Amino acid sequence: MYQQLLSNPKINSLVGDLSKPLNFSLLAVAVTIIALIYSKSSFSDPNSPMFDEAAHPDSLVVSTYNLSQLSEFDGSGPTKIILIGICGKVYDVTSKPQFYGPQGPYGVFAGRDATMALAKNSLTSEFIPKSGDKIYDLSQLSDKEKEALDGWVSFFDNKYEVVGSVVF
């Protein structure tokens, strides 16, 4: 049967041409491109298993958060949203998980009010209020600490979106 196929001039011409390395390589590239184009159509299907993980919304609804609610947004939940409270404002810092995510250098602030910790330039949880704590008293800060806090507020105001406020 193989002999019959090769006796056909069209098939013999095709097989003969594919035996050349360049032609075989071109055929392999063409097949790969066709396969990629075909597979791309599954990427646009929202029902595809690739879309099971929750996506970060385009914007958050501006809201008030108590400390317990704020703690839900530490980057470890299903939405991976990271919020940080500073001086009564809540900032969405989700775009920088390498800094504020669970493994980031400022991860201690994720899902928390970081006001006093930032004023005191502390990366420990010592100055981070817990649910049920009273609001901090900024009048107890030194001038240097107030200046540091003002610098952090300015930084966050210029870099991140305010999505709410913290209530104690």
Backbone bond lengths (Angstrom), bond angles and torsions (degrees), N, CA, C in turn:
res aa  C-N    CA-C-N  psi(-1)  N-CA   C-N-CA  omega(-1)  CA-C   N-CA-C  phi
1 M - - - 1.434 - - 1.533 110.08 -
2 Y 1.329 115.66 -40.12 1.450 120.34 178.03 1.527 110.15 -59.67
3 Q 1.332 116.22 -40.23 1.462 121.14 179.15 1.519 110.80 -63.01
4 Q 1.334 116.55 -37.76 1.464 119.84 179.80 1.538 110.23 -65.48
5 L 1.348 116.63 -40.87 1.459 119.40 179.55 1.523 111.09 -64.05
6 L 1.335 115.75 -43.16 1.460 118.94 -179.03 1.519 112.19 -69.62
7 S 1.323 117.72 -22.03 1.463 119.39 179.37 1.528 111.29 -75.04
8 N 1.300 117.28 -18.13 1.454 120.99 176.48 1.532 107.14 -72.73
9 P 1.341 119.17 122.15 1.466 121.85 -175.12 1.541 113.72 -60.40
10 K 1.339 117.68 -35.46 1.470 119.59 -178.51 1.528 110.53 -69.09
11 I 1.325 116.50 -44.89 1.457 120.39 179.99 1.520 109.76 -68.53
12 N 1.314 117.70 -41.06 1.454 121.32 179.24 1.533 110.06 -60.70
13 S 1.330 116.39 -39.48 1.457 121.09 179.11 1.537 110.48 -65.15
14 L 1.337 116.25 -42.81 1.458 121.14 -179.92 1.521 111.31 -65.68
15 V 1.313 117.88 -47.52 1.461 121.69 -179.29 1.526 109.94 -65.86
16 G 1.291 116.29 -39.42 1.456 119.90 178.77 1.515 111.51 -63.53
17 D 1.347 116.99 -40.72 1.460 120.85 179.40 1.524 111.65 -68.10
18 L 1.327 118.46 -35.40 1.464 121.71 -178.97 1.523 112.17 -74.11
19 S 1.322 116.06 -15.89 1.459 117.74 178.94 1.526 111.38 -74.36
20 K 1.329 117.05 -13.68 1.464 120.89 176.56 1.535 108.35 -81.40
21 P 1.330 118.60 133.75 1.470 121.50 -175.67 1.530 114.00 -57.15
22 L 1.316 118.42 -40.70 1.453 120.67 -178.61 1.524 110.87 -64.30
23 N 1.313 117.73 -45.49 1.465 120.93 -179.87 1.526 111.07 -64.50
24 F 1.313 116.35 -40.16 1.460 120.11 178.87 1.528 110.07 -64.37
25 S 1.312 116.54 -40.73 1.463 120.71 178.94 1.523 111.44 -64.21
26 L 1.321 117.05 -42.64 1.466 121.10 178.16 1.524 111.13 -62.68
27 L 1.325 116.55 -39.57 1.454 120.59 177.59 1.532 110.05 -64.45
28 A 1.321 117.23 -42.12 1.461 121.02 179.87 1.532 110.48 -63.09
29 V 1.329 117.83 -41.77 1.460 121.75 178.25 1.527 109.92 -63.87
30 A 1.314 117.73 -44.10 1.462 121.54 179.71 1.526 111.19 -61.66
31 V 1.315 117.24 -43.87 1.473 121.01 178.86 1.525 109.93 -63.53
32 T 1.328 117.37 -40.64 1.467 121.22 179.42 1.522 110.73 -63.82
33 I 1.320 118.40 -43.98 1.461 122.29 179.26 1.524 110.64 -62.63
34 I 1.294 117.16 -43.54 1.472 121.15 178.71 1.531 109.73 -62.92
35 A 1.318 116.81 -42.41 1.465 120.29 178.93 1.529 111.01 -63.39
36 L 1.340 117.77 -40.68 1.462 120.96 178.61 1.524 111.91 -65.42
37 I 1.315 116.49 -42.82 1.464 120.46 178.53 1.519 109.89 -62.41
38 Y 1.289 117.38 -42.76 1.456 121.92 179.83 1.529 110.58 -65.01
39 S 1.325 116.85 -41.88 1.465 120.02 -177.29 1.519 111.94 -73.28
40 K 1.338 119.00 -26.00 1.462 122.09 178.85 1.525 110.90 -60.79
41 S 1.308 117.72 -30.44 1.456 119.86 -178.97 1.518 110.98 -62.94
42 S 1.334 119.52 -27.80 1.457 120.72 178.51 1.524 111.23 -75.75
43 F 1.363 118.80 -21.31 1.449 121.05 178.21 1.525 111.28 -70.22
44 S 1.300 118.09 -27.86 1.453 120.69 -177.86 1.518 112.53 -86.95
45 D 1.317 118.14 -3.17 1.455 122.12 -179.87 1.523 109.73 -84.69
46 P 1.347 118.70 111.21 1.457 119.82 -178.18 1.520 113.29 -66.80
47 N 1.320 117.80 -15.63 1.465 120.92 178.01 1.516 112.27 -87.57
48 S 1.325 115.81 -2.29 1.463 120.66 179.50 1.521 109.20 -65.47
49 P 1.338 118.67 146.73 1.469 121.24 179.33 1.522 113.05 -58.62
50 M 1.317 117.70 -19.19 1.458 120.65 -179.82 1.523 111.19 -65.76
51 F 1.348 118.07 -19.55 1.452 122.01 -175.54 1.520 112.45 -102.51
52 D 1.322 118.35 21.58 1.454 121.48 -179.79 1.522 112.26 -71.15
53 E 1.330 117.79 -33.13 1.453 120.57 -178.03 1.522 109.77 -73.00
54 A 1.321 115.71 138.65 1.462 120.71 -179.66 1.519 110.12 -64.07
55 A 1.310 115.72 140.78 1.462 120.72 179.59 1.517 109.36 -99.96
56 H 1.322 116.38 152.62 1.454 121.86 176.78 1.524 108.37 -70.89
57 P 1.323 117.70 127.87 1.464 118.88 -179.79 1.519 111.18 -65.93
58 D 1.338 116.26 157.67 1.458 120.98 179.44 1.518 111.41 -60.80
59 S 1.310 116.84 -38.49 1.453 120.26 176.59 1.526 108.52 -152.23
60 L 1.307 114.56 154.08 1.451 120.57 178.71 1.517 109.06 -98.12
61 V 1.310 115.99 151.95 1.447 120.30 175.82 1.526 107.51 -74.81
62 V 1.330 116.22 131.01 1.458 119.92 178.39 1.523 107.10 -66.08
63 S 1.308 114.91 127.85 1.449 120.16 -173.68 1.518 110.34 -148.65
64 T 1.320 115.54 171.66 1.455 119.84 172.12 1.518 107.69 -100.89
65 Y 1.308 115.64 144.46 1.456 122.02 -178.28 1.514 108.98 -128.86
66 N 1.328 116.49 130.36 1.457 117.56 168.12 1.529 105.85 -85.96
67 L 1.316 116.99 173.48 1.468 119.80 -174.95 1.527 112.41 -61.79
68 S 1.318 116.59 -34.72 1.469 120.21 179.02 1.536 110.75 -66.86
69 Q 1.331 116.98 -44.24 1.464 120.98 178.56 1.526 111.17 -65.69
70 L 1.313 116.09 -41.46 1.467 120.80 179.79 1.527 110.97 -60.74
71 S 1.319 116.85 -35.55 1.474 120.66 -177.31 1.524 112.98 -64.54
72 E 1.326 117.33 -17.77 1.471 120.96 178.22 1.524 111.98 -72.48
73 F 1.324 117.17 -13.22 1.461 121.67 -175.82 1.531 110.75 -112.12
74 D 1.328 115.40 58.97 1.463 121.06 -179.77 1.525 112.83 -103.79
75 G 1.326 116.20 9.25 1.463 120.57 177.90 1.507 114.50 89.06
76 S 1.330 117.82 -3.64 1.463 119.16 -178.29 1.518 112.50 -100.25
77 G 1.323 117.73 -8.95 1.464 121.24 -179.09 1.520 111.86 -78.04
78 P 1.329 116.07 179.71 1.469 119.95 -176.53 1.525 114.17 -63.03
79 T 1.340 117.77 -27.57 1.471 119.16 -179.66 1.512 112.84 -87.69
80 K 1.337 117.18 -15.38 1.469 123.26 -178.76 1.523 112.77 62.81
81 I 1.327 117.58 18.08 1.464 121.51 179.00 1.527 108.85 -72.73
82 I 1.337 115.36 138.32 1.465 121.03 179.24 1.527 108.33 -123.10
83 L 1.326 115.62 119.67 1.456 121.91 177.53 1.520 109.09 -119.38
84 I 1.330 115.58 147.21 1.461 121.57 176.96 1.525 108.24 -134.51
85 G 1.323 116.33 133.47 1.450 121.51 176.54 1.522 110.62 -96.00
86 I 1.345 115.69 134.94 1.465 121.32 176.70 1.527 107.87 -145.64
87 C 1.320 116.32 122.81 1.470 122.59 177.23 1.532 112.40 51.78
88 G 1.307 116.47 42.11 1.451 120.94 177.15 1.515 115.20 86.33
89 K 1.336 118.84 -11.02 1.462 122.35 178.50 1.523 109.44 -98.93
90 V 1.336 115.67 150.08 1.460 120.69 175.08 1.527 107.31 -114.28
91 Y 1.336 115.21 124.81 1.461 122.09 -178.13 1.527 109.88 -107.52
92 D 1.339 115.12 140.80 1.466 120.69 173.55 1.525 107.51 -91.40
93 V 1.330 116.60 109.70 1.471 122.37 -178.91 1.532 111.27 -111.08
94 T 1.322 115.69 21.12 1.463 121.74 -177.54 1.520 112.21 -56.64
95 S 1.317 117.61 -29.72 1.467 120.97 -177.37 1.525 113.09 -67.68
96 K 1.316 117.93 -11.06 1.469 121.37 -178.52 1.532 111.70 -126.49
97 P 1.345 117.16 60.05 1.473 118.64 -179.37 1.527 112.41 -64.50
98 Q 1.327 117.07 -22.72 1.461 119.49 178.99 1.531 111.18 -66.74
99 F 1.333 117.43 -20.02 1.462 121.64 177.39 1.526 112.30 -102.39
100 Y 1.345 116.32 -45.09 1.460 120.54 -171.01 1.521 114.13 -107.99
101 G 1.328 117.50 -4.44 1.461 120.76 179.34 1.520 111.39 -71.64
102 P 1.329 116.16 175.79 1.468 120.48 -176.83 1.533 114.58 -53.69
103 Q 1.320 117.89 -31.86 1.465 121.03 -179.45 1.529 113.32 -99.38
104 G 1.339 117.31 -0.22 1.463 120.74 -176.58 1.523 113.07 -79.31
105 P 1.326 116.93 162.07 1.463 120.82 -178.51 1.536 113.31 -63.86
106 Y 1.334 117.50 -25.41 1.460 121.53 177.91 1.529 111.08 -107.74
107 G 1.313 116.95 19.88 1.463 122.37 -178.90 1.519 113.31 -60.04
108 V 1.322 117.37 -23.19 1.463 121.25 178.68 1.535 111.10 -62.70
109 F 1.328 117.59 -23.16 1.460 121.72 -179.16 1.533 112.69 -87.08
110 A 1.308 118.24 -16.84 1.465 122.30 -174.36 1.525 110.92 -61.85
111 G 1.334 115.24 126.66 1.452 120.70 179.06 1.525 113.43 73.15
112 R 1.313 116.57 20.06 1.473 120.94 -176.24 1.525 110.57 -137.99
113 D 1.330 114.43 168.53 1.460 119.99 172.07 1.526 107.20 -92.07
114 A 1.313 115.96 116.79 1.465 121.54 -172.82 1.529 112.82 -101.86
115 T 1.313 118.11 11.75 1.463 121.72 -173.04 1.529 113.09 -51.90
116 M 1.321 117.13 -60.58 1.471 120.26 -175.40 1.523 111.69 -67.51
117 A 1.323 117.41 -36.88 1.469 120.30 179.12 1.523 110.60 -62.66
118 L 1.335 117.01 -42.48 1.469 119.94 179.01 1.525 110.93 -67.76
119 A 1.329 116.97 -39.86 1.469 120.15 178.93 1.524 110.53 -61.08
120 K 1.322 116.22 -35.84 1.464 120.66 -177.24 1.536 112.18 -96.20
121 N 1.343 116.07 7.49 1.460 122.02 -179.66 1.531 111.57 50.97
122 S 1.324 114.79 47.03 1.459 121.03 -177.87 1.520 110.63 -113.93
123 L 1.312 116.21 134.72 1.463 121.66 176.18 1.532 111.57 -103.15
124 T 1.312 115.91 16.64 1.463 119.59 177.10 1.520 108.60 -101.71
125 S 1.306 116.52 166.98 1.465 120.32 179.61 1.527 112.42 -84.97
126 E 1.321 117.32 4.48 1.467 122.35 -178.57 1.529 112.38 -55.89
127 F 1.334 117.17 -38.58 1.459 121.11 -175.47 1.529 112.75 -103.54
128 I 1.321 117.24 14.94 1.458 121.30 -179.82 1.531 108.46 -101.69
129 P 1.346 117.01 121.58 1.464 119.46 -177.26 1.531 112.53 -68.28
130 K 1.319 114.08 149.92 1.464 121.01 176.96 1.525 108.30 -103.94
131 S 1.314 115.78 162.33 1.453 120.95 178.31 1.529 109.21 -54.36
132 G 1.315 116.59 130.14 1.457 121.51 -179.22 1.522 113.90 97.55
133 D 1.343 117.45 -14.60 1.470 120.41 178.59 1.529 110.11 -69.39
134 K 1.323 115.67 155.64 1.462 121.17 174.91 1.527 108.60 -77.84
135 I 1.328 115.05 158.82 1.469 119.94 178.81 1.532 109.22 -63.69
136 Y 1.299 115.50 146.46 1.462 122.26 -179.96 1.517 110.52 -68.10
137 D 1.311 115.34 158.38 1.463 122.03 179.13 1.531 108.38 -111.72
138 L 1.337 115.18 101.77 1.464 120.17 -177.45 1.528 112.26 -67.68
139 S 1.326 117.71 -18.70 1.464 119.56 -179.98 1.531 111.43 -68.50
140 Q 1.320 117.12 -16.20 1.467 120.84 178.29 1.524 112.70 -80.94
141 L 1.325 116.70 -8.84 1.464 119.88 -179.38 1.521 110.71 -76.43
142 S 1.330 115.38 146.92 1.467 120.41 173.81 1.531 108.66 -73.43
143 D 1.317 116.37 166.73 1.468 119.98 177.92 1.525 110.85 -59.41
144 K 1.313 116.18 -39.13 1.463 120.65 179.87 1.531 110.35 -64.70
145 E 1.321 116.92 -40.74 1.473 120.62 178.84 1.527 110.95 -68.40
146 K 1.321 117.88 -38.76 1.466 121.40 176.85 1.529 110.51 -62.97
147 E 1.320 115.37 -40.71 1.469 120.25 178.38 1.532 110.54 -64.69
148 A 1.321 116.56 -42.10 1.468 120.32 178.16 1.525 110.47 -62.87
149 L 1.333 116.54 -43.67 1.461 121.08 179.53 1.524 110.83 -63.61
150 D 1.334 116.99 -43.11 1.474 120.40 177.37 1.526 111.20 -59.05
151 G 1.330 116.08 -38.48 1.467 120.06 178.02 1.520 111.68 -64.38
152 W 1.346 116.13 -41.44 1.471 119.41 178.27 1.528 111.40 -66.63
153 V 1.325 117.25 -41.50 1.465 120.33 179.11 1.526 109.66 -61.66
154 S 1.312 116.92 -43.92 1.462 121.32 178.26 1.534 110.58 -60.80
155 F 1.327 116.54 -44.15 1.463 121.49 179.13 1.526 110.36 -59.35
156 F 1.329 117.23 -50.60 1.466 120.81 -178.08 1.528 111.51 -66.86
157 D 1.340 117.47 -38.48 1.469 120.30 178.12 1.524 111.66 -60.30
158 N 1.318 116.50 -37.90 1.469 120.77 -177.66 1.518 113.36 -81.55
159 K 1.322 118.08 -22.22 1.455 120.62 -171.60 1.533 114.18 -107.57
160 Y 1.328 118.12 -28.79 1.460 121.02 -171.98 1.528 111.69 -128.78
161 E 1.324 113.77 156.03 1.450 121.26 -179.92 1.531 110.53 -81.21
162 V 1.334 115.52 134.84 1.462 120.90 173.65 1.525 106.76 -82.39
163 V 1.339 116.15 124.29 1.461 119.95 -176.58 1.522 112.44 -118.56
164 G 1.320 116.54 7.49 1.459 118.13 178.79 1.501 111.98 169.23
165 S 1.322 112.82 -165.76 1.463 119.84 178.80 1.530 108.82 -136.63
166 V 1.337 113.60 156.23 1.463 120.35 179.74 1.528 107.66 -97.46
167 V 1.333 115.81 134.39 1.461 120.90 172.55 1.515 108.23 -120.85
168 F 1.307 116.21 140.87 1.467 121.49 -179.88 1.516 108.85 -100.95
